[in-house]
């Protein structure tokens, strides 16, 4: 091979090498562009996938919250698929990516079972946080002071929580193991389910859960009041709640509460019958009104709860007393009154003797007839 041929060959090889270097430089220069486009497309997809499926400016009906239940032990991937199917997130794949991110953060806890109210106007991150934190649906219920177990049962059924008979059955099971302070021999929990407003998880609305809340509140609020004053009263825990339940039913005006408690305390100390209308109403399952007061026949109907016929307190409380009535029973007014007569406007006429009481009864009777 001559020198000229070698020179031409070397020139061709040089040009080929130069072209290859140029291609690599081109590809290297193109990589950031490719990465940038890929990153932009990825971010665009994530922005879409993690955004709320609907905007708050949409149709109010379409934006309404959706109830979704997550059973115990549900895998995060299954939660994502269910959320996507319910229209609460846009992408189950994005959900899986977000859950992995939460795991990489080493956050304590995890997605919690329960019933959730979720809005399609919430972004994926907000939906995930709500389920991670266990912000389940809660239902509230309110038990007024003076309600009986039967009234509570009817209320729960009317609210759609559970049948009245299920509540009555549960209230007949006295949980001494959990609440050893409950008086022995109780046939039911009348009087010990504290009247208040409560919150329960949406999937835990059961008679047992409601009863546990109310017993727990009695233990926290009422029981300490008795324990702190136990040395100053002759009443046992059951007697205290029973007397307070009668005071609760008789007291309408707060200013009369301690006086009414004082009247009943005087009658108990003198061995007199309490003669409390609410005990007859409880025994017969009725409620008297101004237009339809108790009859003599009803008052004379035998029952362990009828305090017109029996001396002392009835066998159990007749209602759920609130804290004011419980406190009034431990610190009744020091009074000479032994009787009171309802005016049917919430107030009473108090009397010291039978003759004064009979005159008060006649006075109220005349007023009622004159108003007819």
PLY file of the C-alpha trace (Angstrom):
ply
format ascii 1.0
element vertex 372
property float x
property float y
property float z
element edge 371
property int vertex1
property int vertex2
end_header
0.00 0.00 0.00
1.46 3.33 -0.99
1.70 6.42 1.10
-1.11 8.24 -0.75
-3.55 5.39 -0.12
-2.73 5.34 3.62
-3.26 9.06 3.84
-6.70 8.82 2.20
-7.69 5.93 4.51
-6.61 7.83 7.59
-8.63 10.82 6.45
-11.79 8.69 6.04
-11.34 7.17 9.52
-10.88 10.66 10.95
-14.06 11.91 9.34
-16.01 8.86 10.62
-14.72 9.35 14.16
-15.66 13.04 14.00
-19.22 12.17 12.96
-19.56 9.68 15.84
-18.33 12.25 18.35
-20.77 14.79 16.95
-23.66 12.31 17.33
-22.76 11.60 20.95
-22.49 15.30 21.66
-25.90 15.78 20.05
-27.43 13.01 22.16
-25.81 14.36 25.30
-27.14 17.80 24.52
-30.58 16.26 23.87
-30.73 14.34 27.17
-31.59 17.35 29.36
-34.33 18.25 26.91
-35.72 14.69 27.04
-35.49 14.65 30.82
-37.14 18.05 30.98
-39.99 16.97 28.71
-40.42 13.73 30.67
-40.36 15.61 33.98
-42.86 18.14 32.67
-45.15 15.38 31.40
-44.78 13.50 34.69
-45.56 16.61 36.71
-48.48 17.43 34.44
-49.87 13.91 34.95
-49.34 14.05 38.71
-50.97 17.47 38.93
-53.97 16.06 37.11
-54.04 12.71 38.95
-53.70 14.17 42.46
-56.16 17.02 41.94
-59.76 16.93 43.13
-62.00 15.09 40.66
-64.47 17.99 40.76
-64.32 21.69 41.49
-66.39 23.41 44.15
-67.89 25.55 41.44
-69.68 22.57 39.96
-73.24 21.38 40.43
-73.98 21.24 44.19
-75.51 17.80 43.74
-72.37 16.51 42.08
-70.16 18.04 44.77
-72.02 16.32 47.63
-69.98 14.26 50.07
-69.82 10.52 49.48
-70.02 7.99 52.29
-67.48 5.19 52.00
-66.75 2.38 54.41
-63.28 0.89 54.83
-63.41 -2.52 56.51
-60.77 -3.56 59.02
-57.63 -4.91 57.35
-58.27 -3.39 53.90
-55.02 -3.04 51.90
-54.05 0.46 50.77
-54.20 -0.59 47.09
-57.82 -1.76 47.60
-58.66 1.55 49.28
-57.29 3.38 46.25
-59.35 1.30 43.81
-62.51 1.86 45.89
-61.87 5.61 46.05
-61.33 5.78 42.30
-64.51 3.78 41.66
-66.46 6.13 43.94
-65.17 9.18 42.06
-63.29 10.50 45.07
-59.83 10.36 43.46
-58.80 10.40 39.82
-56.20 7.67 39.80
-55.57 4.58 41.92
-52.00 4.60 40.56
-51.47 8.09 41.97
-52.94 6.87 45.28
-50.39 4.06 45.40
-47.57 6.51 44.73
-48.81 8.79 47.52
-49.11 5.92 50.01
-45.53 4.89 49.21
-44.47 8.48 49.87
-46.20 8.39 53.25
-44.39 5.13 54.04
-41.01 6.60 53.05
-41.62 9.43 55.52
-41.70 6.82 58.32
-44.95 8.26 59.62
-46.53 6.40 62.50
-49.91 4.76 62.03
-51.63 3.91 58.81
-54.97 4.02 57.02
-57.75 3.34 59.51
-60.95 1.40 59.08
-64.29 3.13 59.50
-66.98 5.10 57.71
-65.88 8.34 56.07
-67.69 11.26 54.47
-65.43 12.40 51.64
-65.94 15.12 49.05
-64.95 14.85 45.38
-63.78 18.47 45.67
-60.90 17.39 47.94
-57.47 16.66 46.44
-55.94 13.22 46.82
-53.62 14.36 49.60
-56.53 15.62 51.73
-58.47 12.39 51.23
-55.39 10.36 52.22
-54.75 12.47 55.33
-58.35 12.11 56.46
-58.24 8.32 56.23
-54.71 8.13 57.71
-55.82 10.19 60.71
-59.02 8.17 61.15
-61.38 11.15 60.80
-64.41 8.91 60.60
-68.01 10.06 60.46
-69.45 10.86 63.88
-73.05 10.92 64.95
-74.25 13.00 67.88
-77.11 12.23 70.22
-78.57 14.24 73.06
-80.28 12.85 76.15
-82.20 15.54 78.08
-82.32 15.57 81.87
-85.27 13.66 83.28
-85.65 11.14 80.48
-86.43 7.52 81.31
-84.88 4.49 79.63
-88.07 4.09 77.58
-87.84 7.66 76.31
-84.19 7.12 75.39
-85.08 3.91 73.54
-87.83 5.63 71.55
-85.48 8.51 70.71
-82.73 6.22 69.41
-85.22 4.37 67.24
-86.70 7.62 65.90
-83.18 8.79 64.99
-82.64 5.57 63.05
-79.77 4.38 65.27
-81.21 1.04 66.41
-84.55 -0.48 67.52
-85.95 0.59 70.90
-86.20 -3.01 72.08
-82.47 -3.55 71.48
-81.62 -0.57 73.68
-83.99 -1.73 76.44
-82.43 -5.21 76.32
-78.90 -3.76 76.52
-79.91 -1.44 79.39
-81.05 -4.51 81.33
-77.54 -5.94 81.25
-75.72 -4.26 84.13
-71.95 -4.23 83.34
-70.54 -4.65 86.84
-67.18 -5.86 85.50
-66.53 -2.55 83.72
-68.28 -0.35 86.32
-67.92 -2.03 89.74
-69.27 1.07 91.50
-72.80 0.39 90.20
-75.12 -0.59 93.09
-75.67 -4.33 93.39
-78.97 -5.89 92.44
-79.98 -3.36 89.78
-82.59 -4.76 87.37
-81.55 -2.17 84.76
-79.56 1.02 84.35
-82.37 3.51 84.90
-80.94 6.70 86.42
-77.28 5.89 85.79
-77.14 6.83 82.10
-76.04 10.44 82.41
-78.03 12.99 80.35
-75.76 14.91 77.99
-74.74 15.31 74.34
-72.46 12.61 72.95
-70.46 11.77 69.83
-70.07 8.26 68.44
-68.21 6.98 65.39
-70.64 6.47 62.54
-70.04 2.72 62.36
-70.17 2.27 66.13
-73.77 3.35 66.75
-74.90 0.42 68.89
-76.88 0.27 72.16
-73.76 -0.98 73.94
-71.62 1.89 72.65
-74.21 4.51 73.63
-74.63 2.98 77.08
-70.87 2.83 77.62
-70.59 6.55 76.79
-73.37 7.50 79.21
-72.10 5.29 82.04
-68.62 6.70 81.51
-69.95 10.25 81.75
-71.83 9.40 84.99
-68.57 8.02 86.35
-66.70 11.20 85.40
-69.30 13.82 86.37
-71.79 12.46 88.90
-69.98 9.77 90.89
-67.27 12.13 92.25
-70.00 14.44 93.60
-71.42 11.60 95.69
-68.01 10.35 96.81
-67.02 13.82 98.01
-70.26 14.21 100.02
-70.84 10.62 101.10
-70.00 11.39 104.74
-72.64 14.12 104.83
-75.61 12.02 103.68
-77.48 8.95 104.87
-78.38 8.05 101.31
-76.71 5.15 99.55
-75.60 5.66 95.95
-78.80 4.08 94.61
-80.99 6.05 97.04
-79.23 9.27 96.09
-79.81 8.77 92.37
-83.39 7.59 93.01
-84.31 10.66 95.06
-82.54 12.94 92.58
-84.53 11.36 89.73
-87.79 12.30 91.49
-86.52 15.83 92.18
-85.58 16.07 88.49
-89.10 15.17 87.38
-90.77 17.55 89.85
-88.46 20.55 89.33
-89.19 22.82 86.40
-87.98 26.14 87.80
-84.32 25.94 88.84
-84.86 28.22 91.86
-87.26 25.67 93.39
-85.02 22.64 92.98
-83.37 22.69 96.41
-86.69 23.48 98.11
-88.36 20.49 96.45
-85.41 18.35 97.52
-85.89 19.73 101.05
-89.59 18.77 101.07
-88.84 15.19 100.05
-85.99 14.96 102.55
-88.32 16.13 105.34
-90.96 13.55 104.39
-88.38 10.76 104.29
-87.01 11.76 107.71
-90.54 11.82 109.19
-91.47 8.46 107.69
-94.14 10.04 105.49
-95.07 8.83 102.02
-93.45 10.94 99.32
-96.66 11.25 97.33
-94.78 12.12 94.12
-96.88 12.11 90.95
-93.94 11.18 88.68
-93.57 7.83 90.48
-97.19 6.96 89.62
-96.65 8.08 86.03
-93.52 5.92 85.82
-95.36 2.91 87.24
-98.21 3.25 84.73
-96.08 4.39 81.77
-98.13 7.58 81.31
-97.63 11.33 81.54
-100.22 13.62 83.09
-101.02 17.04 81.67
-102.98 20.08 82.82
-105.87 18.89 80.69
-105.57 15.29 81.85
-104.20 15.04 85.41
-103.83 11.80 87.34
-107.09 10.25 88.48
-107.80 8.84 91.95
-107.98 5.38 90.39
-104.50 5.78 88.91
-103.06 7.11 92.16
-104.53 4.10 93.99
-103.11 1.55 91.52
-100.69 -0.75 93.42
-97.05 -0.70 92.32
-93.67 -0.77 94.08
-93.09 2.63 92.42
-96.29 4.25 93.70
-95.10 6.59 96.47
-98.71 7.46 97.36
-99.13 3.89 98.60
-95.61 2.97 99.75
-93.41 4.64 102.33
-89.88 5.52 101.28
-88.19 5.55 97.92
-89.17 3.42 94.91
-87.02 0.38 94.06
-84.95 2.21 91.40
-84.59 5.70 89.91
-87.40 6.78 87.59
-85.38 9.05 85.26
-81.90 10.29 84.43
-81.16 13.17 86.84
-78.82 15.96 85.80
-76.07 17.40 87.96
-78.23 20.22 89.51
-80.77 17.70 90.83
-78.02 15.38 92.06
-76.36 18.26 93.91
-79.66 19.56 95.31
-80.42 16.13 96.78
-77.13 16.18 98.69
-77.65 19.76 99.88
-81.43 20.27 100.16
-82.94 23.50 101.43
-83.48 23.54 105.18
-87.24 24.16 105.15
-90.38 23.46 107.18
-92.41 22.68 104.06
-93.87 19.19 103.75
-96.09 19.65 100.68
-96.15 21.37 97.32
-98.78 21.74 94.62
-98.02 22.37 90.96
-99.54 25.48 89.37
-98.99 23.93 85.92
-96.81 26.87 84.90
-93.61 25.31 86.23
-93.93 26.77 89.73
-95.40 25.30 92.92
-97.29 26.38 96.02
-95.41 25.12 99.11
-97.23 24.29 102.34
-96.31 23.32 105.90
-99.51 21.48 106.90
-102.12 19.26 105.31
-104.70 21.99 105.70
-102.52 24.51 103.85
-101.89 21.94 101.13
-105.60 21.20 100.72
-106.23 24.93 100.36
-103.48 25.14 97.69
-105.02 22.22 95.79
-108.43 23.96 95.86
-106.86 27.22 94.69
-105.20 25.59 91.69
-108.40 23.69 90.87
-110.41 26.94 90.84
-107.84 28.60 88.59
-107.93 25.71 86.13
-111.75 25.77 85.98
-111.84 29.53 85.49
-109.46 29.26 82.53
-111.57 26.69 80.73
0 1
1 2
2 3
3 4
4 5
5 6
6 7
7 8
8 9
9 10
10 11
11 12
12 13
13 14
14 15
15 16
16 17
17 18
18 19
19 20
20 21
21 22
22 23
23 24
24 25
25 26
26 27
27 28
28 29
29 30
30 31
31 32
32 33
33 34
34 35
35 36
36 37
37 38
38 39
39 40
40 41
41 42
42 43
43 44
44 45
45 46
46 47
47 48
48 49
49 50
50 51
51 52
52 53
53 54
54 55
55 56
56 57
57 58
58 59
59 60
60 61
61 62
62 63
63 64
64 65
65 66
66 67
67 68
68 69
69 70
70 71
71 72
72 73
73 74
74 75
75 76
76 77
77 78
78 79
79 80
80 81
81 82
82 83
83 84
84 85
85 86
86 87
87 88
88 89
89 90
90 91
91 92
92 93
93 94
94 95
95 96
96 97
97 98
98 99
99 100
100 101
101 102
102 103
103 104
104 105
105 106
106 107
107 108
108 109
109 110
110 111
111 112
112 113
113 114
114 115
115 116
116 117
117 118
118 119
119 120
120 121
121 122
122 123
123 124
124 125
125 126
126 127
127 128
128 129
129 130
130 131
131 132
132 133
133 134
134 135
135 136
136 137
137 138
138 139
139 140
140 141
141 142
142 143
143 144
144 145
145 146
146 147
147 148
148 149
149 150
150 151
151 152
152 153
153 154
154 155
155 156
156 157
157 158
158 159
159 160
160 161
161 162
162 163
163 164
164 165
165 166
166 167
167 168
168 169
169 170
170 171
171 172
172 173
173 174
174 175
175 176
176 177
177 178
178 179
179 180
180 181
181 182
182 183
183 184
184 185
185 186
186 187
187 188
188 189
189 190
190 191
191 192
192 193
193 194
194 195
195 196
196 197
197 198
198 199
199 200
200 201
201 202
202 203
203 204
204 205
205 206
206 207
207 208
208 209
209 210
210 211
211 212
212 213
213 214
214 215
215 216
216 217
217 218
218 219
219 220
220 221
221 222
222 223
223 224
224 225
225 226
226 227
227 228
228 229
229 230
230 231
231 232
232 233
233 234
234 235
235 236
236 237
237 238
238 239
239 240
240 241
241 242
242 243
243 244
244 245
245 246
246 247
247 248
248 249
249 250
250 251
251 252
252 253
253 254
254 255
255 256
256 257
257 258
258 259
259 260
260 261
261 262
262 263
263 264
264 265
265 266
266 267
267 268
268 269
269 270
270 271
271 272
272 273
273 274
274 275
275 276
276 277
277 278
278 279
279 280
280 281
281 282
282 283
283 284
284 285
285 286
286 287
287 288
288 289
289 290
290 291
291 292
292 293
293 294
294 295
295 296
296 297
297 298
298 299
299 300
300 301
301 302
302 303
303 304
304 305
305 306
306 307
307 308
308 309
309 310
310 311
311 312
312 313
313 314
314 315
315 316
316 317
317 318
318 319
319 320
320 321
321 322
322 323
323 324
324 325
325 326
326 327
327 328
328 329
329 330
330 331
331 332
332 333
333 334
334 335
335 336
336 337
337 338
338 339
339 340
340 341
341 342
342 343
343 344
344 345
345 346
346 347
347 348
348 349
349 350
350 351
351 352
352 353
353 354
354 355
355 356
356 357
357 358
358 359
359 360
360 361
361 362
362 363
363 364
364 365
365 366
366 367
367 368
368 369
369 370
370 371
